[in-house]
Amino acid sequence: MATDEALADELVGTIRAWVRKDVTPHASELEHADEYPADMVAQMRAFGLFGATIPAEYGGLELDVSTYARIVEELAYGWMTLSGVLNTHMIASNLIKRFGTEDQRSRWLPRLAAGDVRAAFSLSEPDAGSDTQALRAKAVLDGDEYVVNGTKMWVTNGERAGLVALAARTPEGITCFIVEKEPGASFEGIGVSRHIEKLGYKGIETVEMTYTDHRVPAANVLGGDEGLGRGLHFILSSLELGRINIAARAVGVGRAAYDAAFAYAQQRETFGVPIAKHQAIQFKLADMATKLEASRLLVKSAAEKFDRGERADVEAGMAKLFASESAFEIATEAMRVHGGYGYTTEFPVERYYRDAPLMIIGEGTNEIQRIVIARGLLKRAEEAGLA
């Protein structure tokens, strides 16, 4: 269901105003301290953002993905970390919304929508990233519970989460489990084995998690008994939303870098005129603005197709691929426009430069995106009788 346009504009405008007032002035300080933005997350909860795409009947805002993508862009414009706080939460929520049983939706979606429970998403392992068939984490049925053992990697929000959408192998195949835990470094058989230090994307934990004989009720198999062995299908479908999120935050980071470069180019003077008057700088600004606009339109196209209930794997992949590459190029050019100052922590462009590469890698590397796009195009051609 499409969100009312006036309501969407009002909500996005509210988020934009908050970001400029309370996020942008403090983002670099928190980022360099690698400090979790507790107050900002509390405000995001007050806005209802943890229930952004969750249906109203479960207490959510029931926004369409087009509006959600605009909100993600605004958050990433101020500080990309804030959009990361939402992403895995929304992927897990979307999994339950789309594929959970009615009991599972009634049980978890209201708490997720209210932000009472934060969610994490856990697919990758130390030896299984893009190659999902190499997953080794196992879940063995024992009575009315599954016993889970394995190590999971790159878990954003893993320590603070109270719920984890976990992929593990069962005799039927890869299955998705809804794992409940207490926030913290350890809970029963679940432990945070290490925090992963990152180039950028500071202020939010990315962890390795181990499962040692951890028991999960059989009732927590996503989709019930019919969900056994279908976890990978569920997850790959929900990654469309994750890739739209990544693409939208790439637009946000790219826009922040462009705005910083544009403003600096009008202030900085060389040879008696602002550097914005020099053709070399004008070429950079023109290319940056063009890539940014194209990225935003690709995100809009993917989100609108998702909202129509159509398969958007190709469009989400295209948006993620182009927007993330563009964000990195824009951040690099913004640094060059700033000259020596761009290499200092005095200006925020160094943060954009460190944050941008995450989008090239996150939610499937861009090499994988190209495979997803090509296979999707070939499949559509076959279905249309053109191949």
C-alpha positions in Angstrom: 0.0 0.0 0.0 1.4 3.4 -1.0 2.0 5.9 1.7 0.0 9.1 1.4 2.4 11.6 -0.4 1.8 14.5 1.9 2.3 12.4 5.0 5.5 10.9 3.5 6.8 14.4 2.7 6.0 15.5 6.3 7.7 12.5 7.9 10.8 12.8 5.7 11.0 16.5 6.4 10.8 15.9 10.1 13.7 13.4 9.9 15.7 15.8 7.7 15.3 18.6 10.2 16.2 16.4 13.1 19.3 15.1 11.3 20.6 18.6 10.6 19.9 19.8 14.1 20.9 16.9 16.3 22.9 14.4 14.2 25.2 16.3 11.8 26.8 18.5 14.4 27.8 15.5 16.6 28.3 12.7 14.1 32.1 13.1 13.6 32.8 13.3 17.3 30.8 10.2 18.0 32.3 8.4 15.0 35.9 9.1 16.0 35.1 7.9 19.5 33.4 4.8 18.1 30.6 5.6 20.5 27.1 4.1 20.2 24.6 6.9 19.6 22.1 5.9 22.3 20.3 9.3 22.4 19.9 9.3 18.6 18.6 5.7 18.6 16.1 6.6 21.3 14.9 9.5 19.1 14.6 7.2 16.1 12.5 4.9 18.3 10.3 7.9 19.3 9.8 8.6 15.6 8.5 5.0 15.2 11.3 4.2 12.7 11.8 0.7 14.1 8.3 -0.1 12.8 8.7 1.8 9.5 7.5 -1.0 7.2 5.7 -3.1 9.8 1.9 -3.1 9.2 -0.3 -0.8 11.4 -2.2 -3.8 12.8 1.0 -4.7 14.6 1.8 -1.2 15.7 4.0 -0.2 12.8 4.0 2.9 10.6 3.2 0.7 7.5 5.3 2.9 5.3 5.9 1.9 1.7 9.5 1.1 0.8 9.8 4.2 -1.3 9.2 6.4 1.8 11.5 4.2 3.9 14.3 4.6 1.3 13.9 8.4 1.6 14.2 8.2 5.4 17.3 6.0 5.1 18.9 8.6 2.7 18.3 11.3 5.3 19.7 9.3 8.1 22.8 8.4 6.1 23.2 12.0 5.1 23.8 12.9 8.7 25.6 9.7 9.8 25.6 6.4 7.9 25.7 4.4 11.2 22.1 5.4 12.0 20.9 3.7 8.8 22.8 0.6 9.8 21.0 0.5 13.2 17.8 0.2 11.2 18.8 -2.1 8.3 19.2 -5.5 10.0 16.2 -4.8 12.2 14.1 -4.2 9.2 15.4 -7.2 7.3 14.5 -9.4 10.3 11.1 -7.7 10.7 10.4 -8.1 7.0 11.3 -11.8 7.1 8.7 -12.3 9.9 6.1 -10.1 8.2 6.4 -11.9 4.8 7.1 -15.5 5.8 6.2 -15.9 9.4 3.2 -17.7 10.7 0.3 -15.7 12.1 1.4 -16.7 15.6 5.0 -15.5 14.8 3.8 -12.2 13.4 1.5 -11.6 16.4 4.2 -12.5 18.9 7.1 -10.5 17.6 6.1 -7.7 15.2 4.5 -5.5 17.9 7.6 -5.6 20.0 9.8 -5.0 16.9 7.6 -2.1 15.8 7.8 -0.4 19.2 11.6 -0.8 19.3 11.2 -2.8 22.6 13.2 -5.5 20.8 16.0 -4.8 18.4 16.7 -7.3 15.7 19.8 -8.6 14.0 20.2 -10.6 10.8 22.8 -13.4 10.7 23.6 -15.2 7.4 27.4 -15.0 6.8 30.1 -17.2 8.4 33.9 -17.0 8.5 34.1 -19.3 5.5 30.7 -18.5 3.9 29.9 -15.0 2.7 28.7 -14.8 -0.9 28.8 -18.6 -1.1 25.7 -19.3 1.0 25.8 -22.9 0.1 28.9 -23.2 2.3 27.0 -22.5 5.5 28.1 -24.8 8.3 26.1 -23.7 11.3 23.8 -26.6 12.1 20.5 -27.0 13.9 19.6 -30.5 15.1 16.1 -31.4 16.3 15.9 -32.7 19.9 12.3 -33.2 21.0 10.5 -29.9 20.5 13.7 -27.8 20.3 16.6 -27.4 17.9 20.2 -27.5 19.2 22.2 -24.9 17.3 26.0 -25.0 16.9 28.2 -22.8 14.7 29.9 -19.5 14.2 28.4 -16.5 12.5 30.3 -13.5 11.1 29.6 -9.8 10.3 26.6 -9.6 12.6 25.6 -5.9 12.9 23.6 -5.1 16.1 24.5 -8.6 17.3 25.3 -7.7 20.8 22.5 -5.2 21.4 19.9 -7.3 19.6 17.1 -9.2 21.5 16.2 -11.2 18.4 18.3 -12.7 15.6 17.1 -14.0 12.3 19.6 -16.9 12.0 20.3 -19.1 9.0 21.4 -22.6 9.9 21.5 -26.0 8.2 18.9 -28.6 9.0 18.3 -32.0 7.2 15.8 -30.3 5.0 18.3 -27.6 3.9 19.1 -24.1 5.1 16.4 -23.0 7.5 15.8 -19.6 9.1 15.3 -19.5 12.9 14.0 -16.7 15.0 16.4 -16.7 17.9 15.5 -14.8 21.1 18.2 -13.6 23.4 19.0 -11.0 26.0 21.0 -8.1 24.8 24.6 -8.4 25.8 27.9 -10.3 25.1 26.5 -13.7 26.2 23.2 -15.4 26.7 22.8 -19.1 27.3 24.7 -20.8 24.5 25.2 -17.6 22.5 28.4 -15.6 22.8 30.0 -12.6 21.1 33.4 -14.1 20.4 34.9 -10.9 19.1 34.2 -7.3 18.1 35.4 -6.6 14.5 37.3 -3.3 14.2 36.3 -1.4 11.0 37.8 1.3 8.7 34.6 3.3 9.0 31.0 2.6 10.0 31.9 3.3 13.7 29.5 3.6 16.6 27.7 0.4 15.8 28.9 -3.1 16.7 29.8 -5.6 14.1 30.6 -8.9 15.8 31.4 -12.6 15.4 28.9 -14.8 17.3 29.2 -18.4 18.4 26.4 -20.8 19.1 27.3 -23.7 21.4 24.4 -26.1 22.0 22.0 -23.3 22.1 18.4 -24.4 22.2 15.7 -22.8 20.0 12.1 -23.9 20.2 10.9 -25.7 17.1 8.0 -23.1 17.1 10.7 -20.5 16.2 11.4 -22.0 12.7 10.4 -19.1 10.4 7.2 -20.1 8.6 6.7 -23.1 10.8 7.2 -26.7 9.5 6.6 -25.4 6.0 9.7 -23.2 6.4 12.1 -26.0 6.9 14.7 -25.9 4.2 13.3 -22.7 2.7 15.4 -20.3 4.7 17.6 -19.3 1.9 14.7 -18.5 -0.3 13.2 -16.4 2.4 16.4 -14.6 3.1 17.3 -13.9 -0.5 13.9 -12.4 -1.1 14.3 -10.2 2.0 17.7 -9.1 0.9 16.0 -7.0 -1.8 14.9 -4.7 1.0 18.4 -4.8 2.5 19.9 -3.8 -0.9 17.5 -1.0 -1.3 18.5 0.2 2.1 22.2 0.0 1.1 21.6 1.9 -2.1 19.6 4.6 -0.3 22.3 5.1 2.3 24.8 5.3 -0.5 22.7 8.2 -1.9 22.8 9.8 1.5 26.5 9.6 1.9 27.1 10.6 -1.7 24.8 13.6 -1.2 26.6 14.7 2.0 29.9 14.4 0.2 28.7 16.4 -2.8 27.1 19.1 -0.6 30.4 19.5 1.3 32.4 19.7 -1.8 30.0 22.2 -3.4 30.0 24.5 -0.4 33.8 24.3 0.0 34.3 25.0 -3.7 32.4 28.3 -3.4 34.4 29.4 -0.2 37.9 28.4 -1.1 39.7 30.8 -3.4 42.8 30.4 -5.6 44.2 32.9 -8.1 41.7 35.4 -6.8 38.5 33.5 -7.4 36.5 30.7 -5.8 37.7 27.3 -7.0 34.1 26.7 -8.2 34.9 29.1 -11.0 37.7 26.8 -12.3 36.7 24.4 -15.0 38.5 21.5 -13.5 36.4 21.8 -10.3 33.2 22.4 -12.3 33.8 19.1 -14.2 34.0 17.3 -10.9 30.9 18.9 -9.5 29.0 18.1 -12.7 30.0 14.5 -12.7 29.2 14.1 -9.0 25.7 15.7 -9.3 24.9 13.5 -12.3 25.9 10.3 -10.6 24.0 11.3 -7.5 20.8 12.0 -9.4 21.1 8.7 -11.4 21.6 6.8 -8.1 18.5 8.4 -6.5 16.4 7.5 -9.5 17.6 3.8 -9.5 16.7 3.6 -5.8 13.3 5.1 -6.5 12.7 2.6 -9.3 13.7 -0.4 -7.2 11.6 0.7 -4.2 8.5 1.4 -6.4 8.7 -2.1 -7.9 9.1 -3.7 -4.4 6.0 -1.7 -3.3 4.0 -3.1 -6.2 4.8 -6.6 -4.9 6.9 -7.5 -7.9 10.2 -9.3 -7.8 12.8 -6.5 -7.6 16.1 -8.5 -7.4 17.5 -7.0 -10.6 16.4 -3.5 -9.8 17.6 -3.6 -6.2 20.9 -5.1 -7.4 21.3 -2.3 -10.0 20.5 0.4 -7.5 22.9 -1.1 -4.9 25.7 -1.6 -7.5 25.5 1.9 -9.1 24.7 3.9 -6.0 27.5 2.4 -3.9 30.1 2.8 -6.7 28.9 6.3 -7.2 29.1 7.1 -3.5 32.7 6.0 -3.3 33.6 8.0 -6.4 31.8 11.1 -5.1 33.4 10.8 -1.7 36.8 10.5 -3.4 36.2 13.5 -5.6 34.9 15.5 -2.6 38.2 14.8 -0.8 40.1 16.0 -3.9 38.1 19.2 -4.1 39.0 19.9 -0.5 42.7 19.4 -1.2 44.9 19.0 1.9 42.0 19.7 4.2 40.1 16.7 2.8 42.8 14.5 4.3 42.3 15.9 7.8 39.6 15.2 10.5 38.8 18.9 10.5 36.2 18.3 7.7 33.7 15.4 7.4 34.7 14.3 4.0 37.3 11.9 5.4 34.4 10.1 7.2 32.4 9.8 4.0 35.5 8.4 2.3 35.8 5.7 5.0 32.1 4.9 5.2 31.4 4.7 1.4 33.3 1.4 0.8 31.0 -0.5 3.1 28.1 -0.1 0.6 30.3 -1.7 -2.1 30.7 -4.8 0.1 27.6 -4.9 2.3 24.5 -7.0 1.4 26.5 -8.9 -1.2 29.6 -7.5 -2.9 29.2 -5.6 -6.1 30.8 -8.5 -8.0 27.9 -10.7 -6.7 25.4 -7.9 -7.7 26.6 -8.2 -11.3 25.9 -11.9 -11.2 22.5 -11.4 -9.7 21.6 -8.7 -12.3 22.9 -10.8 -15.2 21.1 -14.0 -14.1 17.9 -12.0 -13.5 18.0 -10.5 -16.9 18.6 -13.9 -18.5 15.8 -15.5 -16.5 13.4 -12.7 -17.6 14.4 -13.1 -21.2 13.7 -16.9 -21.0 10.3 -16.3 -19.4 9.5 -13.8 -22.2 10.6 -16.4 -24.8 13.5 -14.2 -25.9 16.3 -16.6 -25.0 
